[in-house]
Amino acid sequence: MNDFIVPPGSLERTSSKRVPPHNIEAEQSVLGSILLKNKGFLQVNEYISADDFYRDAHKIIFTAMVELFDRSEPQDMLTLTSYLTDTNQLESVGGASYLATLTHAVPVTANIESYSRIIRQKSVLRNLINTASDIAQRCFEEQDDIDQLVDEAEQSIFEIAGNKSATEFTPLRSIIPESFKTVEKLYERKELITGVPTGYTELDKMTAGLQPSDLVILAGRPSMGKTSLALNIAQHAALVDKTGVAIFSLEMSKDQLAMRLLSSVGRIDSQKIRTG
């Protein structure tokens, strides 16, 4: 193992009880990989942020790298040291000597994405701990409206869940095997309709049914039957194909949608249902 110089603030956020989840080695490996290979920054910049780092010194270093990137400047030892010196932050991260040790902390630069995932996972765990602690404290105080507290607790958790994923590039070699499996399944089915049938024969012939991950848009002028068509497709998928269907409408209430479906299934004029 290499001996690393410990920068100031390296023991921040420690507690007499338990230390929050973190992985200093992964943080050093990501920063060191970027210093050795600038392209590494592009691999992690969309996945992690400075706030995901546990050690304050690492937050400062990564923030400096982001600033250098925004200036279209390289993120190497010289430019990083110069930037931190100009902004009076070099000593707070442990000096140039600590920056130099980061490059020795990297097992393999090609694994930078794996290291960044570790950082992100630890960050999510810390956020969950902080959020859960805040929720527990408010529960003990019993000062908030219970419904409001539940809503805010849900929102806080959803925010963490929403930030956990980032756009990642997927190597084609990892997609091809699954694609072959899909092709084999389709071949074995020997059916023209490979997706969810709509109930409209000609449409199904053209589309082979509603396919997974497809975004299908029904466009037309007002009062041309878009909602009726969508409900008929949903009805066929649910009743005939036995596929689970969820309907979200910004125009009609749940009762109105139910009335339309009853009218369609029973083949009864919807106006007669309304008037009794």
C-alpha positions, 0 to 999 in steps of 0.5 A: 500500500502507498502512504498518503499524506492526509489533508486537513479536514480529512476527519470531518463529519466523524462522530462519536457514534458512527461514521457515515458511509464513504470510500476515500480510496475510490475518491482518490482514484477518481481524482487521480485518474482524471489527473493522469487522463483528462478524458476520464473527467468526461466519463464521470462528470455527468454521473457524480458532482462535488457534493458526492465526495465525502472529504472536503478537500476532494470536493474542492479539488473536483470543483476546481476540475469542473472550473478548468473543464468549463474554461476548456483547460486541461485538468493536470497537476500544473493547471490544477495546482495553479488554479488552487493557488490563485484561489487560495485553496491549495493549502486547504486540500493538503498542498501540492504534495497531496495532489501528487499522491493522488496519481499514485492512488489509482489502481487502473485508470480504465476503471474510473467509472467503477470508482465513480459508482462507488462514490455515488452509492456512498453519497446516496447512503449518506443522503438517506441517513441525513433525510431519515434522521431529519424525518425521525426528529420531526416525528419525535417533535410532533409539531407538524401536520401528519399529512404534510409530514408524510408528503414532505418525507416522500418528496425527500426520498423521491428526490434522492431516488431521482438523483441516483441515476445519471446518463451513462454510455453503455458499451454496444458489446453489452447490449448485443447479447440481450438483443440476440436473446430478444430476436430468438424469442421473437423467432420462437413465437412465430406470431405476427404481433410481437407487442401488445395488440391494439385491437385494430387489425390494420394498425397491428399489422403495421406496428406489430403491436405496441412495443416495449419502450415505444412512445406512441402519440395520437394526434388530431384536432379537437373532438376527433376521437383521440380519447375514445381511440386511446381508451379502446386500445387500453380496454383491448389490452386489459381485457383481451391481452390481459395486460396491466394498463394505467391511464393518466388524464389531464382532461377527464376525471376518473369517473368520466373515464370509467363511464366511457369505458362502461359505455364502450364495453356495454355498447351503450350510448354514453349520453343515456348513461349520463341521463339515466 
